[in-house]
Amino acid sequence: MDIDRFLSDRSRLMKASEIRELLKWVNENVISFGGGMPDPSSFPVKEIMEITRDVLSAKAEKALQYGTTGGILELKEELAKFMGKVGIKINGPEDIIITVGSQEALDIIGRLFINPGDYIITESPTYLAALQAFRIYGPRMVGIPMDSEGVRVDLLEEAVRKIINDGGKLKFIYVVPTGQNPTGITMSDERRKALLDVASRYDLAIVEDDPYGYIYFGDDEPPARLKAMDSEGRVIYLSTFSKIAAPGLRLGWVAASSEVIRWFELAKQSIDLHTSTLNQYIAAELLRRGVIEKNIPRTKEIYRSKRDLMLQALSEYMPSGVSWTRPSAGMFIWLTTPERIDTGEMLGTAIKKYGVAYVPGKSFYPNEERHNDMRLNFTYPTPQQIFEGIKRLALVIAEYLNA
Ligand SMILES: Cc1ncc(COP(=O)(O)O)c(C=O)c1O
């Protein structure tokens, strides 16, 4: 059967990753910085085991039953307290919905807000899977360059003005302000204020995707969440248990006004009815018993020490002309080579000849305008792999530079 004849126009907007083909070559002899996985030693395994047993002994009839689309009240109440500690104030549980990871929330955002031809603004580069989630709904994506303080709000304002003057519909601005994926950059306080100010002056909505804010491992204090600074209800806030507990739980949440949350619930109903009830009860207990709070400093330490190792290896081995970021949060370092290197093209040699893999930078740009960066994950590989892998990466870059 020729499936092609039956596919919707929307399916054709789903973009297969060219990188996936190359990553098939990754085997046990290849050191991969390509994934986006946390260090498994950060998972609170013993506690999850105990809690699962307790939840099933005490309330199996609820934990194994269908639940409400918005999520269980116990978890929403715990999350309200958890967010309260970082200054995010909400009116009550009606301002939260529990999702299947933040990834589901990103897809729902696309469904709820984007008509084909609408504009959205993102940082450039930005989280690849957000671009993929939004792209299905056919928006025009405008990427705004970043510097070490985060997105260039001056350029963002120019873009907003142009979209509005051209009669375009700008639906939202999507940002990952802390430990951004892929660059590792954290937006400064000044930029955060400026961004909220632009949103206020032009009456815009902001989507704040915050998987990494709770495991900020910089030496200074983490900047306030946009959601905590938002006095006008413009910020739709997304976070997740993937980095503070474990991604396999597939649990995320959205905090926004109750009116916005009702729309999320309507969309989610037809997607999956609700998020796993059992996992929600487990997560509520992880918060209530302080497991998450205890796990966060441990996770920060693991991330910080692996980041330091990768930074040390980079400065030891990389040829001149190569630069990289120094993240205070998140799981990634963003490395930029001289322009004559196309990191997508180089990946085949890196994997097959040198035994090292990374994600080429191009697909993180909404309009794929740059080809000489790469994303390196430092949380999953072991310390030995980090050193050896960066050494190999330096060799392949040197080969391409000298070619
Ligand atoms: C910026 C960003 N948003 C969302 C996600 C999705 O996370 P999850 O669906 O596991 O909650 C990730 C995962 O790495 C991410 O980096």
The ligand as a Gaussian input file, in Angstrom:
#p B3LYP/6-31G(d) Opt

LIG

0 1
 C       13.799000      23.231000      26.644000
 C       13.099000      21.934000      26.803000
 N       11.769000      21.920000      26.786000
 C       11.078000      20.781000      26.934000
 C       11.720000      19.581000      27.083000
 C       10.879000      18.338000      27.170000
 O       10.948000      17.757000      28.387000
 P        9.937000      16.686000      28.903000
 O        8.935000      16.396000      27.832000
 O       10.762000      15.513000      29.251000
 O        9.293000      17.330000      30.086000
 C       13.118000      19.539000      27.119000
 C       13.834000      18.273000      27.270000
 O       15.010000      18.140000      27.248000
 C       13.820000      20.749000      26.966000
 O       15.154000      20.793000      26.962000

